[in-house]
Amino acid sequence: MTTCTSRAAWVNLLRRLHFYIGLFVGPFIFIAALSGTLYVATPQLESALYHDALYGTLTGEHQPLAEQVAVAERVTGGTLRLHAVRPGLINGETTRVMFADPQLGVSENRAIFIDPVTLAVKGDMTVYGTSGILPLRQTIDYLHRSLLLGDAGRLYSELAASWMWIAALGGIALWWFTRPKRRINNRVQNSRRLHVSLGWVLLAGMLLFSATGLTWSQWAGGNVDKMRAALGWMTPQVNTQLHGAAEPADPHAEHHAHHEHHEGMTMPMAESDADSVQYDEVLQVARQAGI
């Protein structure tokens, strides 16, 4: 009797933990899944939402890249430091000229979109990173990482990722200890079987989601970065500084690469004497090299 009572107590405790953890991590799972789905569709969404800024004249002779940069500098009043230039990959795409603006956040830049044929200004907006990630994609990324709540959201997402694997494995353990000896067809048991089936199907995904969520989180992710740095697992970074100083490894390089995949070639500008750079020569050499 004591053994049965003790087991029942543990099962009840496990059931309550499973229920309350599910309530806690449920909103995070839903928003992460929704934002992840939206992220997959961002190329199509961006093409429709920012069509005027992304596309210009389809045919015609391209003006020198230096002139396109000069037009963008006139738009900003010539007071901002040139950060990077991203020419269009195909005919009809605009050139993205990015400037470092002290009024913007970390890794954010002001981008002027120039029609390479007519030199018309097609857009002016805040972008992210050297590839010029557009506001929609960055908003979805912030929603995915922090629920648009800043550090509080990142703390919640990290806690949710920390407890998600407990909820997943706890659900399997709960099923094992409370599975009925014979099949009963009623509303409660049918709902329970559906819940268990979904749990088994989603188990691997939830465990992977928990592990990767902690990897990219603010605090646990920092510890993972230290471990990767100690083991030499950091992604090599190209040094774009003219003075030759070593470029520190970016602990979230894969994350940026995921954003910038298929975004085209971007030419980062050195902090010193940017006006002396021969933009068109650099572009020609890079394309000849297959970049």
PyMOL commands that set and color helices and strands:
alter all, ss='L'
color gray80, all
select helices_A, chain A and resi 2-40+42-49+51-54+65-76+135-146+151-178+187-215+220-231+253-260+274-276+279-288
alter helices_A, ss='H'
color red, helices_A
select strands_A, chain A and resi 81-86+95-100+108-114+121-128+267-268
alter strands_A, ss='S'
color yellow, strands_A
deselect
rebuild
show_as cartoon
